[in-house]
Amino acid sequence: MNKKMNIDQTSYSIIRHSSVAVVYLFGLFVIVSNIPFLEKMSVALLAGAGFAGIVVGLAAQSTLGNIISGISLAVFRPFRVGDRVNVMNEYGKIIDITLRHTVVRTWDNRRLIIPNSIIGDEAIINWSIQDPTVRWLVDVGISYDSDIDLARNIMLEEARKHVNIMTYVELRKYDPAIPKEEVIQVMVTELGDYAVNMRMYFWCADRKFCFLTACDLRESIKKRFDAEGVEIPFPYRTIVYKNEMASNARMSNNNQCKDPSSVIMQEH
């Protein structure tokens, strides 16, 4: 029915679960009304419905809150079934929205079941809403002796060859105003302690491709750097000991060492 009537899957899921609840309530009403003993007992219960309603309302407060939140999610739709989201420090895909909870399938195939009242109050990153394209990044550090322009050209060439990275023509379908130079960019972001840090931005058609694409690029860029002499440096520290410390060390060693003004030790 969902496919034939072209109904949004999120709305369909809520309608389906609500329909099941209505059928159960209707069935319970039919059973009670057709059994005399239960019918008389239900009349007696209705006489004290005021007090019972308060008790039931307090007991079912969280359940009713989840149901109301589930209806709110179906109406306002901050996310839909099939969307890829970051929620509660987890990344995954929305696979079901019920009256009580939302089910998220995480990247490692776990099922994260979140009550609707909780997920309704969470800040959510929705990677799929409106526009599924995602701008991703890869950071690479090169030595100060390496050629920045050569490293940039290598990174651009490797990115343009990757099948998952979108071209300018593909991006214009989603954003006709996007500048051509923003399709793939490589910029120097920091002059660090031991490396010139470079960052490459690129676009993927869907969030699910980004992680593996970035892994492929890091590997291919490293191989090209090795082949063309661009160095990715190791971190190092320089530790300088003061003259007094060196003097004390010489005294403790019974003047067995020479008398340097300072001792410099480099650790690679």
N, C-alpha and C positions, 0 to 999 in steps of 0.2 A: 504493500500500500504506500509505503514511504517513497519508493521509486516511481510508482505510477502517478502519484499525485504531486510529485516534485516538492515535498515538504522538507523544510530544513531539518536536519537530523537531530539537532538539539531540541527543537520544539517537539518533534516526533517522540523523542525519548521521554520528555516530561508528560506528554499526552498519554503515552502508553502506560507509564507507571500510575498516572492518575486514574486512568480507565480501569486498571486492575484493582486499585483501591475501591473505586465506586462499585465494581462488580462484587467484591467481597462484602461490602456494607449492605448492598441490595440483597445478596444471598442470605446474610445474617438476619435481615429484616423479614424475609420470606419464611425462614425457618422458625423464627420466634412467633410470627403471626399464625402459623399453622399447627403449633403445638399448644394446646390449652394451658398446660402447666407453666410453660415458659411465658405465655402471654400474660397470665395473671401475675407472675413474678416481675415481668417488665413493667406492668402498671404500678406495682408496689415500689419498684425502683424509681420510677418517674416521679412518684410523690416526694421522694427525697432527692430529687435531681439537683436542687440548688446546692446543698452541701456536697453531694457527690461530684458535682461539676467543679467546685473549688478544689477538691482533693485531686481529681483527675487532671485538672489544669495545672496544678503545682507539680504533680508527678510527671506530666508529659511536657513540661515547659521547654526542655531542650529539643525534644522531638518536634514539637510544633514550631519552634524557632528554625529548625533545619528545613521543615516543609515550606515555611514562608520564604526562607532564603532560596530554596530550590526554585520556587515559582518566580522569585525576583531574578534569579540568574537566567531563567528561560525567557523572561520578558526583556530584560536589558541586555543580555548576552555579552558580557565582557569577554567571554570565551565560548567556543562552540565545540561540539564533538568533532574530533579530528584536528583541532588546533594544537600547535606545539608551544609549550609555555615553560617558564621558570616560576616555580612557586615553592615557598618554604625551603629554599636552598636546594631544590631538586629541578632537573630538567626532564621533561617527558611529554607525552601526547595524551590529550583528553580522549578517553575511550568510552566513557559513559557518564551521564548526569541523571541521578535518580532524585526522588523527592527528599531523601535523607542525606545522601552523600554524593561526592564526585570522585570518579576513579581516574587516576593518572597512571599511565604505563611509563615508567622511567626508562632512561637510555639503556640500563642494564637489565631490562625486562622484569623489574619488580612492579607490583601493583600498589600504588599509594592511594589509600582510601581516606578522603578528607571530608569531614562533616560540612554541609553547605553553610552553616552559620559561621564556621571558621574561615573557609576559603572565600566567603563573601566579604570578609574584613581584611584579607591579605592583599598586599601590593603584588600584582602579577605582571610579569613580562610576557606579552603575547606576541610570538614571532610570526603568526599567521594572519592576524586580523588585517583586513583591507588589502595589504600588499605583502606577499610572502617573501619577496627578495630581502636579502640580508647583506650588509656590508661587514666583512670580517677582516682580521688583521693578522700579520705574522711579523714578529720582531726578530731581527738578526743583528749581531754585533760584529764589527770588523776591526782589525788593528789600525793604529794610527798611521802605520806605514803603507797600508793598502790603498788602492785607488778607489775613491768613492764613486766616480762615474762608471768605472768598470763593474763594480758591485751592483750599482743600480741597474745597469743594462742587463746583467745576468738575471737579476730578480724579475725584471719586467719580461724578459724572454721566457723564463720558466713559467711565469703566471699565464702568459698568453697561450702557451701550449696546452695548458690543463683543460680538460674537457668540461669540468664543472664550473669554471669561471666564466661569467657572462660577458658577452661582447657589447659594444656600444649599441649595435642594432637591436639586440635583445633587451637591453635596459630601456631603450626609448619606448618600448611597448608599455612599460609601467610608468615611466616618468619622461615625457617628451622634452622637458626643460633641462634635463641633466647635462652638465658640460662634459665634453668628450674626455678632457684630461682627468676627470674624476672616476673614470671606469676602473683604471688600475693606477695607483699612485705609490711612489717610494720616496720617503722623506727622511732626513736626518733629524731624529727626535732628541738626541742627547749626546754630549761629549762627556762620556763617563770616565771613571778612574783609570780604566785600562782598555776601553773600547769605544769606537764610534758606533752608537746605537742607531740602527735604521729600522723603519717601520713601513711595511707594505700593506696597503688597503686594496681589497678586491671585493667583487660582488658575486654572490651565489643565488641561484633561483629559489632555494629553500634552505631553512635552517639545518635540516638533517644532513646536508652535504658539507657544511662548513668545517667541522672538526677533521674529517678524513682528508678534505682538500688541503687544509693547513698542514697536516702531517706529511702529505705527499710533497708539498712545496718545500718544507724544511729539508727533506731528504734530497730532493733534486738540486736545490740551491747549494747545499753542502758539497755535493759531488762536483758541481760546476766550479765552486770556489776552489776546491782542491786541484782541479784540472787546470785552472787559469791563474793560480797563484794568489788568490785573495785569502788572507789569513783570518781565521776566527780565533782570537787570542784567549789564553787562559788567564784567570785572575791571578794577581800576585800582590804581595805586600812587602814593604821595606821597613825593617825594624832597626832603629838606631839606638844604641846604648850610650849613655852619657859617660863623660871622662871619669867621673868618680866611681861609677860601677866598674869600669875597666880597671881602674887603679886598685880597687878592693880585690878584684879577681886575681890581679897579678900578685898581690901580697899573700893571698891564700894559697897560691900555687908556688910560693917560695921563689918568686922572681924567675920562674921557668919560661914565662912568655915574654915576648918583646913588648915595647912600650908604644903602642899606637895611640894617637889622639882620640880615636873612636873606633869602634868595631861595628861594621855594617854587615848585616846578614840579610840576604834576599831569599824569600821563600816562594817558590813557584808551585 
